[in-house]
Amino acid sequence: MDKVTPKDRFQTNRDRAAPLLAKLKSEGISHLIGGKSVPSSMGQTFETASPVDGSVLATVARGNAEDIDRAAAAAAAAFKSWRDMPAAARKKLLHRVADAIEDNADDIAVLECIDTGQAHRFMAKAAIRAAENFRFFADKCAEARDGLNTPSEEHWNISTRVPIGPVGVITPWNTPFMLSTWKIAPALAAGCTVVHKPAEWSPVTADLLARLAKQAGLPDGVLNTVHGMGEEAGKALTEHPAIKAIGFVGESATGSAIMAQGAPTLKRVHFELGGKNPVIVFDDADLDRALDAVVFMIYSLNGERCTSSSRLLVQQGIADKFIERLTARVKALKVGHPLDPATEIGPLIHERHLAKVCSYFDVARNDGATIAVGGKPHDGPGGGHYVQPTLVTGATAKMRVAQEEVFGPFLTVIPFKGEKDAIEIANDVQYGLTGYVWTGDMGRALRVADALEAGMIWLNSENVRHLPTPFGGMKSSGIGRDGGDYSFEFYMETKHVSLARGTHKIQKLGLPSS
């Protein structure tokens, strides 16, 4: 049997994408409101283009406040029946959504590549992870309402949880399908209905998710999707009085705006925001494994990930040798078409984002740092938004490239002296999402983990997600936690019920005088 080559797989991916893209372009993308595919109320649209070559992928319905109002009304109308559906029935439906995702995983992956520029090697796994998100939370439906028994001397005190109501979910453009399921699946499992506003730069797979959920049998109005701009549809969603909570993934500045917009209706918010995450490599670390993790956690997914380790803090005694090895690895990274299985870095999502990432080349130079690798746009296939993977050395902790989130394949290296110095540098940013520590001294690893101002720490590991664990950040990196039972704490209200034994003394007021 002939061996399947990377070139063959590249062509297979192209062949799979072609009819999907043709259908997408001919049909366009509409809202899904109350189970129906509908245009925007004002008939407005926008075009979404591929970062690979700038070609128009689809004409997309551009939602406004009226469309959000229709979607919120549909979610509110569906809420009681969805809330009251037996947990076993909700579980079965969510597993059917997971089945539909798995059945269409290859299509999801190639569409995500063309829509976002992410390399196929990562998007193929992201589609499967999306199904896992639905399965995990489907299996938790039965325990979503579980609470505590906290008896006192003369009362039984129990708590239970009830779904908060219709919720809004606003998702980002970097790995849109997987991150949408990470928010939507627990909301549905909790018994909430959802209005989803996807990122306008990557609407394609959000539309596919809504259609797959409908085909799987999700009742009308339980999941509604409204496309559009953040300042229009997004703002209307965060301000709508029928929406009880907003789950948002994106930039910190946008999170601040959403909090202000939701304040008049006292909206509960959950934010997963930006990061400037440190990876700290001590001189006693397993340097081979540390190097692999450093490269993976900044250059995978085009560096467009909130948990990327965009600051490398390396101990001075090993810094020169480690940077030498790192430089060689960065130079060898393969930039190319996202459907090519050999590609490690594809085009960035949008021309505006490309311009932002490229602006930091001059920022680095002006601050006095050295661009050891990259520092230029890349002439990639299709002429899209490609950039060279970039490595900045000679940086100090106060430089802008060490403080600001670039959100691209851009790594800043900062040497440190010892444990105390490493902790001070790591914490000296406005963000606090993740931290990564590499050392052979487990006592030191635990001390550093305790001292780091970040919501998630990995010791001698890259970011490996375990779905029951809490996911979220501190400081400007967010509010609240996702994952496992933590998701239900956001999408549900806790209710306390006290049952008297009939033995406690009740004070008597208003008795007639004797």
NORKALIN-V552562 format. One record per residue. N is the residue number from 1. RES is the residue in one letter. D_FIRST is the distance of its C-alpha to the first C-alpha in Angstrom with 1 decimal. Layout:
N/RES/D_FIRST
N/RES/D_FIRST
This chain:
1/M/0.0
2/D/3.8
3/K/6.4
4/V/9.1
5/T/12.2
6/P/15.8
7/K/16.5
8/D/14.0
9/R/15.7
10/F/19.0
11/Q/18.5
12/T/17.5
13/N/20.7
14/R/22.7
15/D/21.6
16/R/22.6
17/A/25.8
18/A/27.0
19/P/28.2
20/L/29.6
21/L/31.6
22/A/32.8
23/K/34.1
24/L/35.6
25/K/37.5
26/S/38.8
27/E/40.0
28/G/41.1
29/I/41.8
30/S/44.9
31/H/46.6
32/L/46.0
33/I/49.5
34/G/50.6
35/G/47.3
36/K/47.7
37/S/46.0
38/V/49.0
39/P/49.9
40/S/52.3
41/S/55.9
42/M/57.0
43/G/54.0
44/Q/53.0
45/T/49.4
46/F/47.6
47/E/44.4
48/T/41.5
49/A/39.4
50/S/36.1
51/P/36.6
52/V/33.6
53/D/35.5
54/G/38.6
55/S/37.5
56/V/39.3
57/L/37.1
58/A/39.8
59/T/43.5
60/V/44.5
61/A/47.6
62/R/50.1
63/G/52.0
64/N/55.6
65/A/58.1
66/E/58.5
67/D/54.8
68/I/54.8
69/D/57.9
70/R/56.2
71/A/53.2
72/A/55.5
73/A/57.6
74/A/54.4
75/A/53.4
76/A/57.0
77/A/57.2
78/A/54.0
79/F/54.9
80/K/57.1
81/S/54.9
82/W/51.8
83/R/53.9
84/D/55.3
85/M/52.1
86/P/51.4
87/A/49.1
88/A/46.7
89/A/46.4
90/R/45.7
91/K/43.1
92/K/41.3
93/L/41.4
94/L/40.1
95/H/37.2
96/R/36.4
97/V/36.4
98/A/34.0
99/D/31.7
100/A/32.0
101/I/31.1
102/E/28.0
103/D/26.9
104/N/27.4
105/A/26.3
106/D/23.7
107/D/26.3
108/I/28.9
109/A/27.0
110/V/26.3
111/L/29.9
112/E/31.3
113/C/29.6
114/I/31.1
115/D/34.4
116/T/35.0
117/G/32.9
118/Q/31.4
119/A/27.9
120/H/25.1
121/R/24.2
122/F/27.7
123/M/28.1
124/A/25.0
125/K/26.8
126/A/30.2
127/A/29.4
128/I/28.5
129/R/31.7
130/A/33.6
131/A/32.6
132/E/33.6
133/N/36.9
134/F/37.7
135/R/36.7
136/F/38.8
137/F/41.9
138/A/41.5
139/D/41.8
140/K/44.9
141/C/46.7
142/A/48.8
143/E/50.1
144/A/50.8
145/R/54.4
146/D/54.9
147/G/57.9
148/L/60.2
149/N/63.2
150/T/65.9
151/P/69.1
152/S/72.5
153/E/75.7
154/E/76.7
155/H/73.6
156/W/70.0
157/N/68.1
158/I/64.6
159/S/62.3
160/T/59.6
161/R/57.5
162/V/57.4
163/P/55.2
164/I/57.0
165/G/56.4
166/P/54.5
167/V/52.8
168/G/51.5
169/V/48.2
170/I/47.6
171/T/44.2
172/P/43.0
173/W/40.4
174/N/38.3
175/T/35.9
176/P/37.7
177/F/35.6
178/M/35.4
179/L/39.0
180/S/40.3
181/T/38.9
182/W/40.5
183/K/43.8
184/I/43.6
185/A/42.1
186/P/45.0
187/A/47.6
188/L/46.4
189/A/46.1
190/A/49.7
191/G/50.9
192/C/51.5
193/T/50.6
194/V/49.1
195/V/49.7
196/H/46.8
197/K/47.4
198/P/44.1
199/A/44.2
200/E/44.8
201/W/42.3
202/S/39.4
203/P/40.2
204/V/37.0
205/T/35.4
206/A/38.9
207/D/39.2
208/L/35.9
209/L/37.0
210/A/40.3
211/R/38.6
212/L/36.1
213/A/39.1
214/K/41.1
215/Q/38.3
216/A/38.0
217/G/41.7
218/L/43.6
219/P/47.1
220/D/48.5
221/G/50.2
222/V/48.5
223/L/46.2
224/N/47.5
225/T/46.0
226/V/48.2
227/H/46.9
228/G/49.1
229/M/50.8
230/G/51.9
231/E/55.5
232/E/55.6
233/A/53.4
234/G/53.0
235/K/56.7
236/A/57.6
237/L/55.3
238/T/56.8
239/E/60.3
240/H/59.9
241/P/62.3
242/A/60.1
243/I/57.3
244/K/58.1
245/A/55.6
246/I/53.3
247/G/50.1
248/F/49.1
249/V/46.5
250/G/47.2
251/E/49.6
252/S/52.8
253/A/55.1
254/T/53.8
255/G/54.2
256/S/57.8
257/A/58.3
258/I/56.8
259/M/59.1
260/A/62.1
261/Q/61.1
262/G/60.7
263/A/63.9
264/P/66.4
265/T/64.5
266/L/64.0
267/K/60.3
268/R/58.2
269/V/55.6
270/H/52.5
271/F/51.2
272/E/48.2
273/L/49.1
274/G/48.4
275/G/47.9
276/K/48.3
277/N/46.7
278/P/47.2
279/V/44.8
280/I/47.0
281/V/45.8
282/F/48.3
283/D/48.4
284/D/47.5
285/A/44.3
286/D/40.8
287/L/40.3
288/D/36.5
289/R/36.0
290/A/38.8
291/L/37.3
292/D/34.0
293/A/36.0
294/V/38.3
295/V/35.6
296/F/33.7
297/M/36.9
298/I/38.1
299/Y/35.2
300/S/32.8
301/L/33.5
302/N/35.2
303/G/38.1
304/E/39.1
305/R/39.7
306/C/43.0
307/T/42.0
308/S/40.7
309/S/42.4
310/S/43.9
311/R/46.5
312/L/45.6
313/L/48.6
314/V/48.0
315/Q/50.7
316/Q/52.5
317/G/51.9
318/I/48.1
319/A/48.1
320/D/47.7
321/K/44.8
322/F/43.0
323/I/43.5
324/E/42.2
325/R/38.9
326/L/38.9
327/T/39.5
328/A/36.5
329/R/34.2
330/V/35.7
331/K/35.4
332/A/31.6
333/L/31.0
334/K/28.7
335/V/30.6
336/G/28.7
337/H/27.7
338/P/27.5
339/L/24.3
340/D/22.5
341/P/20.8
342/A/22.1
343/T/25.6
344/E/28.1
345/I/31.2
346/G/31.5
347/P/34.7
348/L/37.7
349/I/38.8
350/H/41.7
351/E/43.7
352/R/46.6
353/H/44.6
354/L/43.2
355/A/46.9
356/K/47.9
357/V/45.3
358/C/46.1
359/S/49.8
360/Y/49.4
361/F/48.6
362/D/52.3
363/V/53.4
364/A/51.9
365/R/53.4
366/N/56.8
367/D/56.9
368/G/56.4
369/A/52.9
370/T/50.3
371/I/47.0
372/A/44.8
373/V/41.6
374/G/41.1
375/G/44.1
376/K/43.0
377/P/41.2
378/H/37.7
379/D/36.6
380/G/33.3
381/P/31.1
382/G/33.1
383/G/36.4
384/G/36.7
385/H/38.5
386/Y/36.8
387/V/38.6
388/Q/37.9
389/P/37.5
390/T/41.0
391/L/42.6
392/V/46.4
393/T/48.3
394/G/52.1
395/A/52.7
396/T/55.5
397/A/55.6
398/K/58.0
399/M/56.0
400/R/54.7
401/V/51.1
402/A/51.8
403/Q/53.5
404/E/51.9
405/E/48.6
406/V/46.4
407/F/43.4
408/G/40.9
409/P/38.8
410/F/42.1
411/L/43.1
412/T/46.6
413/V/47.4
414/I/50.7
415/P/51.8
416/F/54.0
417/K/56.4
418/G/56.2
419/E/55.7
420/K/58.7
421/D/57.8
422/A/54.2
423/I/55.4
424/E/58.0
425/I/55.5
426/A/52.9
427/N/55.6
428/D/57.3
429/V/55.5
430/Q/56.2
431/Y/52.9
432/G/51.9
433/L/48.5
434/T/46.3
435/G/46.6
436/Y/44.3
437/V/45.8
438/W/44.2
439/T/46.4
440/G/46.5
441/D/49.9
442/M/49.5
443/G/53.3
444/R/53.0
445/A/49.9
446/L/51.9
447/R/55.0
448/V/53.1
449/A/51.3
450/D/54.8
451/A/56.3
452/L/53.6
453/E/54.6
454/A/51.3
455/G/50.2
456/M/47.0
457/I/46.4
458/W/43.3
459/L/44.0
460/N/41.4
461/S/38.8
462/E/37.5
463/N/38.0
464/V/36.3
465/R/37.6
466/H/38.8
467/L/39.8
468/P/43.1
469/T/44.5
470/P/46.9
471/F/45.5
472/G/48.2
473/G/50.4
474/M/53.9
475/K/56.3
476/S/54.9
477/S/51.4
478/G/52.3
479/I/54.2
480/G/52.9
481/R/49.8
482/D/46.7
483/G/44.5
484/G/45.2
485/D/48.8
486/Y/49.8
487/S/48.5
488/F/50.8
489/E/53.7
490/F/53.3
491/Y/52.5
492/M/55.2
493/E/58.9
494/T/60.2
495/K/63.2
496/H/65.7
497/V/67.5
498/S/70.5
499/L/71.8
500/A/75.4
501/R/76.6
502/G/80.0
503/T/81.7
504/H/82.0
505/K/85.2
506/I/85.4
507/Q/88.1
508/K/90.8
509/L/92.1
510/G/94.8
511/L/96.8
512/P/100.4
513/S/103.0
514/S/104.8
